[in-house]
Amino acid sequence: MSRPLADRIALALAGSITEARTKAKTNKSALAFQVGVTPSAVSRWEDGTRRPSIDNLVVLAAALGTTFGALTACIDHKERSS
């Protein structure tokens, strides 16, 4: 049985955040400081157990040198390929 849609979205977004952070060559603590959250919040976003708010996604994208659209594009792309 496939995962519920919300779980698939959370995992797709988690992968996108991790990939963008790795590409930006920053660590979770530094990113958390830039976004104004705790390092554990970034960890939860990256493991898919929590999703950042829209406001945090906008700040997160800017901190990672990308756009909101690029950061969240994985959701639509991965849903179409499922």
N, C-alpha and C positions, 0 to 999 in steps of 0.2 A: 504494500500500500504506500502511496506517495505521502510526503509530508504535507501538513496544512500550508496553505498559501502564506500565512503570516510567518511561519517558520522558514519557508524558502526565501521570502523577502529578507528576513533578518540575516540569514546566512549569506545571501548575495551581497547585501550591504556591508556585512562584516568583512568579506573578502575584498571588497572595493576599498574600504578604509585601510585595511592592512596593506594592500598593494600600494595605495597612494602614499602611505606613511613610509613604507620601505623605499619607494622611488624618491621621496623627498629627503631620504637619509636622515631621518630624525627618530628619536626614541619616544616611547609612550609618555614619559615624564615631561619631556620638553613640549610635546604636543599638548598634553593636558594643561600645562601652564599657559600656552598660547590661547587655548580655547576657554580657559577659566573653569576647568573641571578637575577632578582628581585623576591620578594615573589609573586607579581601579575602574573609573568610568570608561576610560579609553579601552582598557582590557576587556570590559564587558561588551563594549561595542564591537570589538574585534573578534570576540568568541561567539557573538551572536545571541548572547543571553539578554541583552538590552539593545534598544535602538535610540540613537540620539534624536533630540527634538529637532524640528525644522530649523529653529534658530541656531542650535548647535551645529547642524549640518552646514549652514551657510558660513559660520565662523570656521568650522573645520576645513571646509573646502578652501577658503582663503588662506588659512594657516599652512595648508599643504600645497599651495600654489596651483590649485585647480579650480574648477567651477562646481557649483551645486549640481548642474546638469551632468557633468562628467562623472561626478562622484556617485550619482544615483542612476546613471544610465544602465548600470549592470542589472538593475532590477528588471527592467523591461526586456533586456537582451536575454537574460537567463530564463525568464518566464516563457519567452517565445521558443526557446530551444528545448524546453522540458516537454 
